[in-house]
Amino acid sequence: MKVKYIGTSDPCCLIENTVYECLGEEDGLFRIIDEEGYDEDEQIQGYLYEKELFETVSE
């Protein structure tokens, strides 16, 4: 799913009005591939963010 960040920009993590890949939902949070991108060394990709900070662009 693709989601657009509607919160305040933080250049090291998320940028306002940018579309990000959402890998899924966990405990009411979205797992997002943010500005840090994929990490080849990590088993679980992305970071968890509050759903209210995003609007769905495509399923």
N, C-alpha and C positions, 0 to 999 in steps of 0.2 A: 504494500500500500504506500502511496505517496501522501505526505502531509506537509502543510505550509506552517512555518513558525510565525506566530502572531504576537509573541512576547517582545521584550526589549533585547536588543542585540548584545551579545557578549562574544566578541570576535574569536576567542579561543574555543568556543563551544557551539553556539547557535547565532545565526544572523537573521534579523527580522525580515519577513516576507520571502525567505528562502525555502525552497521545497526540499525535503529530506526523505530518505527511504526509512519507512517504519517496518521493522522486522516482526512486530507482533505486540501483543498486549500482555502485561504481567501485573497482577494485583492492582488493576485500575490505572496503570502507567503504560506509556508507549516506550518500546525499545527502539531507539533512533540511532542511525549512523550519522553522527554529527560532523563538525568541521575537522575532527581528528581522523576521520575516515576509518578504514578497516585496519585492524592490528593483526598481522600474520601470527603473532605469538600468543594471542588470546583465543581460548576455546569458545567463549561467549562474546559475540560482537555487539557493539553499540552500548548506549547508556540509557537508563530509565529516566523519563521526564513526564511531568504531569500532562494528562491529555488536554486539559483546558488551555494549554499554551499553543495548541495546534488546531488547524482546520483540515479536514480531509480534502485532498485534491483528486485522487483516484483510488479505487479499490484494488 
